Amino acid sequence: MEGEVLHIEALKVFCDLVETQAITLAAERNFVTPSAIRQQIRSLESKFTKKLLDRQNGRHELSVTPTGQAFYRQCKRVLAGFDELQNEMSGPAGSISARVKVAADYCVGLYDLPPKLGEFMKRFPTARIDLEYSRSAQIVRDVLDGAADLGIVAFPEQHNGLNCVPIDGGKMVLICSPEHEFASRRRIIVEELSEHDLILFERGMPTRKSTDRIFRSHGVRIGKTIEFSNIETIKNAAEVGLGVAIVPHRSVLDEERNNRLVVVSIEGSEWERPVGVIFPTGSLLPYAAKKFVQVLENQERSH
């Protein structure tokens, strides 16, 4: 195999196979037959004289060897660089023809991203954003495993192997029904929530963990609580008077405008809501993904 040309398509096939863990799916992605995929992998392993994949249970299940994982990371860098080269050398300035796989938590994806998605697509109409909603823990796994190019999460935590670019997340606010005693207030301090009925996110969710830390630091005595995992359910519960809730302000703009919920500010800088874009450390982001991050950061400028 010495002297044989290494085609970029072979690197893409390998990455697709690692990400899908299925020869048939990798074949569908690349419009080739499963036998062609197997031949490509055999050629790569022969060229580098390294085992990249382990076949199990009659070759139906695949696992990536440690060498294969290292090869995968470098392949992603090469493919990202090739993607950027293609976009720089073809088409009018500012054009992008690529797909960006984005995993976002539900609240960020539903309420924070739409304006940025619209801005990005207006600027780069030939690009494509594939957006999936998931929980933060799953988003981290998807980004580390290569199933998503970017992850966007609220209250990002440090993780080995991940970079995080902070973006504006707005503030957390208190919401209540128009009949609640707080409805006439424009601002409260967090200590005033002691003994009030609270509607909270489920334990373990990033927003809940942050809220609990703030409550503890201010000595808030939590009264009766109701817990939900879905922000729409939380808003509905507050609207019918089951208690007060603390949610991102951007998530209740419509309800505030229509007087279905009252929004009350909470004093203190700790109610700023951090949001971050995560991607693998040391990775060269695909060109389109890099431009999307710049839009999210408000750094991208027209060419």
RAKA-V394051 format. One record per residue. N is the residue number from 1. SS is DSSP state (h for helix, s for strand, l for the rest). PHI is phi in whole degrees, -180 to 180 (999 if undefined). OMEGA is omega in whole degrees, 0 to 359 (999 if undefined). Layout:
# RAKA-V394051
((N SS PHI OMEGA) (N SS PHI OMEGA))
This chain:
# RAKA-V394051
((1 l 999 182) (2 l -62 179) (3 l 87 181) (4 l -73 180) (5 l -72 177) (6 l -96 184) (7 l -84 180) (8 h -61 180) (9 h -63 180) (10 h -67 178) (11 h -68 179) (12 h -65 179) (13 h -60 180) (14 h -62 180) (15 h -62 178) (16 h -62 180) (17 h -68 177) (18 h -64 185) (19 h -74 181) (20 h -91 184) (21 l 58 181) (22 l -150 181) (23 h -63 182) (24 h -65 179) (25 h -69 177) (26 h -64 178) (27 h -65 178) (28 h -63 179) (29 h -61 187) (30 h -108 176) (31 l 57 177) (32 l -132 179) (33 l -87 175) (34 h -57 179) (35 h -65 177) (36 h -67 177) (37 h -63 180) (38 h -60 180) (39 h -65 179) (40 h -62 181) (41 h -68 177) (42 h -60 180) (43 h -66 179) (44 h -64 181) (45 h -65 178) (46 h -70 182) (47 h -63 184) (48 h -98 181) (49 l 49 179) (50 l -133 175) (51 l -84 182) (52 l -99 182) (53 s -134 172) (54 s -106 177) (55 s -101 182) (56 s -131 176) (57 l 50 176) (58 l 69 175) (59 l 73 180) (60 l -85 180) (61 s -106 182) (62 s -121 170) (63 s -134 184) (64 s -93 177) (65 l -74 175) (66 h -55 176) (67 h -65 179) (68 h -64 178) (69 h -63 178) (70 h -64 178) (71 h -64 179) (72 h -60 180) (73 h -60 180) (74 h -71 176) (75 h -62 179) (76 h -62 178) (77 h -67 180) (78 h -64 181) (79 h -66 178) (80 h -65 177) (81 h -65 178) (82 h -66 177) (83 h -61 179) (84 h -66 178) (85 h -60 179) (86 h -60 182) (87 h -70 178) (88 h -72 188) (89 h -100 183) (90 l -127 175) (91 l 77 179) (92 l -67 179) (93 l -56 178) (94 l 89 180) (95 l -82 176) (96 l -136 176) (97 l -126 183) (98 l -160 179) (99 s -112 176) (100 s -117 179) (101 s -93 185) (102 s -120 174) (103 s -112 182) (104 s -132 174) (105 l -70 193) (106 h -56 186) (107 h -66 179) (108 h -63 183) (109 h -65 185) (110 h -82 189) (111 h -113 183) (112 h -95 189) (113 h -80 187) (114 h -50 178) (115 h -62 180) (116 h -71 176) (117 h -62 179) (118 h -63 179) (119 h -64 181) (120 h -64 182) (121 h -69 176) (122 h -67 182) (123 h -79 183) (124 l -129 188) (125 l -66 180) (126 l -89 178) (127 l -83 180) (128 s -139 175) (129 s -108 174) (130 s -98 185) (131 s -108 176) (132 s -124 178) (133 s -97 179) (134 l -160 174) (135 l -82 187) (136 h -57 182) (137 h -62 179) (138 h -70 178) (139 h -61 178) (140 h -59 180) (141 h -64 182) (142 h -63 180) (143 h -70 179) (144 h -65 182) (145 h -85 181) (146 l 86 178) (147 l -74 176) (148 l -134 176) (149 l -73 183) (150 s -135 170) (151 s -121 179) (152 s -129 187) (153 s -135 172) (154 s -88 181) (155 l 50 182) (156 l -63 177) (157 l -110 179) (158 l -71 177) (159 l -137 175) (160 l -61 177) (161 l 89 181) (162 s -127 167) (163 s -93 178) (164 s -135 176) (165 s -103 181) (166 s -73 174) (167 s -132 184) (168 l -67 179) (169 l -115 181) (170 l 73 184) (171 s -119 169) (172 s -87 181) (173 s -135 174) (174 s -91 176) (175 s -123 178) (176 s -154 177) (177 l -73 178) (178 l -61 180) (179 l -90 184) (180 l -73 181) (181 h -63 178) (182 h -82 187) (183 h -63 180) (184 h -88 183) (185 l -95 174) (186 l -97 185) (187 s -153 175) (188 s -135 168) (189 l -104 189) (190 h -62 181) (191 h -61 180) (192 h -70 180) (193 h -82 180) (194 l -56 176) (195 l 72 176) (196 l -85 175) (197 l -70 184) (198 s -119 173) (199 s -109 189) (200 s -122 168) (201 s -69 181) (202 l -62 177) (203 l -59 180) (204 l 96 177) (205 l -75 186) (206 h -55 180) (207 h -64 179) (208 h -65 180) (209 h -62 179) (210 h -66 179) (211 h -62 179) (212 h -61 179) (213 h -62 181) (214 h -67 178) (215 h -57 181) (216 h -63 183) (217 h -67 180) (218 h -105 178) (219 l 68 180) (220 l -72 178) (221 l -93 184) (222 l -74 178) (223 l -90 180) (224 l -73 182) (225 s -129 170) (226 s -124 183) (227 s -119 176) (228 s -138 177) (229 l -96 187) (230 l -110 184) (231 h -67 178) (232 h -64 177) (233 h -66 178) (234 h -62 180) (235 h -63 179) (236 h -63 180) (237 h -65 178) (238 h -67 182) (239 h -64 181) (240 l -90 171) (241 l 89 180) (242 l -78 180) (243 l 155 176) (244 s -106 180) (245 s -136 176) (246 s -118 187) (247 s -140 174) (248 s -63 182) (249 h -58 183) (250 h -63 183) (251 h -81 185) (252 h -126 181) (253 h -63 180) (254 h -66 181) (255 h -65 178) (256 h -67 181) (257 h -65 182) (258 l -91 178) (259 l 62 176) (260 l -84 177) (261 l -135 175) (262 s -102 179) (263 s -103 181) (264 s -123 178) (265 s -72 177) (266 s -114 183) (267 l -67 176) (268 l 118 180) (269 h -71 182) (270 h -69 179) (271 h -91 168) (272 s -66 185) (273 l -104 179) (274 l -75 174) (275 s -131 182) (276 s -135 173) (277 s -99 183) (278 s -111 176) (279 s -158 187) (280 s -63 175) (281 l -62 177) (282 l 79 181) (283 l -85 173) (284 l -95 184) (285 l -63 170) (286 l -54 186) (287 h -55 182) (288 h -65 178) (289 h -65 179) (290 h -62 179) (291 h -66 179) (292 h -67 177) (293 h -61 179) (294 h -64 176) (295 h -65 179) (296 h -63 179) (297 l -85 186) (298 l 64 180) (299 l -102 185) (300 l -70 178) (301 l -122 178) (302 l -65 180) (303 l -82 999))
